[in-house]
Amino acid sequence: MYLGANVTKDGGSTADIKKRIGLASTTFKRLSSSWQATDIGRKTRVSLFKSLVLSVLLYGCETWKLTKREEKKLDAFQTKCLRTIFKIRWQQHVPNTAFLDMVETRKISDEVRRRWNWIGHVLRKETSDGCAVVLGWAPEGKRKQGRPKTTWWRKVEVEQNGAGWQSRSEAC
């Protein structure tokens, strides 16, 4: 358990992501009168969405190991909410990339990459601290035959290599 986020033994985060999407959806629905109000401007609606709904969605996201499927779920939730706020229906055929540019926001899956802030925080701790010990832990023994599981740490390494960072200290 980290910040109320369920971290499972195998490193999966699907259940926690589903829970967070459900909580954020409830928050979004409670604010439906704000989304429909004509006296609230578009920029104010977006800032309300980011501060009230996305904060609920992204709470504890530093521990998530995102798969492509989970990234799509998060991005779909975001665009569904923003399209509701801006009253853009599917019949209008506005692509998501153009829509996000119009709204001047990034995909939510890109926001989840803020785990680098957390990694930097942990790397600055003393080496005897529990978080730093866990971050550097490597299991003993051999793994099963076949493709290795996608772990949180492997996902971090892929992001690090994709961004072109040579070391973790450079990324943080």
C-alpha positions in Angstrom: 0.0 0.0 0.0 1.4 3.4 -1.1 -0.6 6.6 -0.7 -3.8 4.4 -0.7 -2.8 2.8 -4.0 -2.9 -1.0 -4.1 0.5 -2.4 -5.2 0.1 -6.1 -6.0 2.7 -8.7 -5.6 3.2 -9.1 -9.4 3.5 -5.4 -9.9 0.1 -5.1 -11.6 -1.9 -1.9 -11.3 -5.0 -2.8 -13.3 -7.3 -3.0 -10.3 -6.1 0.3 -8.9 -6.5 2.0 -12.3 -10.1 0.8 -12.5 -10.8 2.0 -9.0 -9.2 5.4 -9.8 -11.2 5.8 -13.0 -14.4 4.9 -11.1 -13.7 7.5 -8.4 -12.8 10.2 -11.0 -16.0 9.3 -13.0 -18.1 9.8 -9.9 -16.4 13.2 -9.3 -17.0 14.2 -12.9 -20.7 13.3 -12.7 -21.1 15.2 -9.4 -19.9 18.3 -11.2 -22.3 17.9 -14.2 -24.0 21.2 -13.3 -20.7 23.0 -13.7 -20.1 21.4 -17.1 -23.5 22.5 -18.3 -23.4 26.0 -16.9 -23.3 28.7 -19.6 -21.8 31.4 -17.3 -18.5 29.4 -16.8 -15.9 29.8 -19.5 -14.0 27.1 -21.3 -10.7 27.7 -19.6 -12.3 27.7 -16.2 -14.0 24.4 -17.0 -10.7 22.9 -18.1 -8.9 24.1 -14.9 -11.8 22.7 -12.8 -11.5 19.4 -14.6 -7.7 19.3 -14.1 -7.8 20.3 -10.4 -10.9 18.3 -9.3 -11.2 15.3 -11.6 -7.6 14.6 -12.7 -6.3 14.9 -9.2 -8.6 12.1 -8.1 -7.6 10.0 -11.1 -3.9 10.5 -10.8 -3.5 10.1 -7.0 -0.8 7.5 -6.4 -0.1 7.0 -10.1 3.7 6.9 -9.4 3.3 3.2 -8.6 1.4 2.3 -11.8 3.0 0.0 -14.4 1.0 1.1 -17.4 0.4 -1.3 -20.3 -0.8 0.0 -23.7 -4.3 -1.2 -22.8 -4.4 0.8 -19.5 -3.0 3.9 -21.3 -5.8 3.7 -23.8 -8.4 3.4 -20.9 -7.0 6.5 -19.2 -6.8 8.5 -22.4 -10.3 7.4 -23.4 -11.6 8.5 -20.0 -9.9 11.9 -20.4 -11.2 12.6 -23.9 -14.7 11.4 -23.0 -14.8 13.9 -20.1 -13.4 16.7 -22.1 -15.7 16.1 -25.0 -18.6 16.2 -22.6 -17.4 19.5 -21.2 -16.9 21.1 -24.6 -20.1 19.5 -26.0 -18.4 17.8 -28.9 -20.3 14.7 -30.1 -18.9 11.8 -31.9 -20.9 12.7 -35.0 -18.6 15.7 -35.5 -15.6 13.4 -36.3 -13.0 15.5 -34.5 -9.8 13.4 -34.0 -8.5 13.1 -30.5 -5.1 14.6 -31.3 -6.8 17.7 -32.9 -9.2 17.9 -30.0 -6.4 17.8 -27.3 -4.6 20.5 -29.2 -7.7 22.6 -29.3 -8.2 22.2 -25.6 -4.5 22.8 -25.0 -3.8 19.8 -22.9 -1.7 16.6 -23.1 -2.8 13.0 -23.0 -3.2 11.7 -19.5 -0.9 8.8 -20.1 1.9 11.3 -20.6 1.0 12.9 -17.2 1.5 9.5 -15.5 5.1 9.6 -16.5 5.5 12.0 -13.6 6.8 9.0 -11.7 10.2 10.4 -12.5 9.6 13.1 -9.9 9.0 10.3 -7.3 12.1 8.4 -8.5 14.2 11.5 -8.1 12.8 12.0 -4.6 13.7 8.4 -3.6 17.1 8.6 -5.2 17.9 11.6 -3.1 17.1 9.7 0.1 19.8 7.9 2.2 20.7 4.4 0.9 19.5 2.8 4.1 15.9 4.2 3.7 13.2 1.7 3.0 12.2 3.2 -0.3 15.7 3.4 -1.6 16.3 -0.2 -0.6 13.2 -1.4 -2.4 14.0 0.6 -5.5 17.4 -1.1 -5.8 16.2 -4.6 -4.8 16.8 -7.5 -7.3 15.3 -11.0 -6.8 17.5 -14.0 -6.3 17.3 -17.1 -8.3 16.2 -17.8 -11.9 13.0 -16.7 -13.5 10.6 -19.0 -15.4 11.2 -19.7 -19.1 9.5 -17.4 -21.6 9.0 -13.7 -22.0 9.9 -11.7 -18.9 7.0 -10.0 -17.2 6.7 -6.2 -17.6 7.6 -4.9 -14.2 7.4 -1.3 -12.9 11.2 -1.0 -13.0 11.4 -2.3 -16.6 8.8 0.2 -17.6 10.9 3.0 -16.0 14.0 1.8 -17.9 12.1 1.8 -21.2 10.9 5.4 -20.6 14.5 6.4 -19.6 15.9 4.9 -22.8 13.1 6.4 -24.9 13.8 9.9 -23.6 17.5 9.5 -24.3 18.7 9.9 -20.7 21.9 8.2 -19.9 21.4 7.9 -16.1 18.6 8.2 -13.6 20.2 11.2 -12.0 20.1 13.0 -15.4 16.4 12.2 -15.7 15.5 13.5 -12.3 
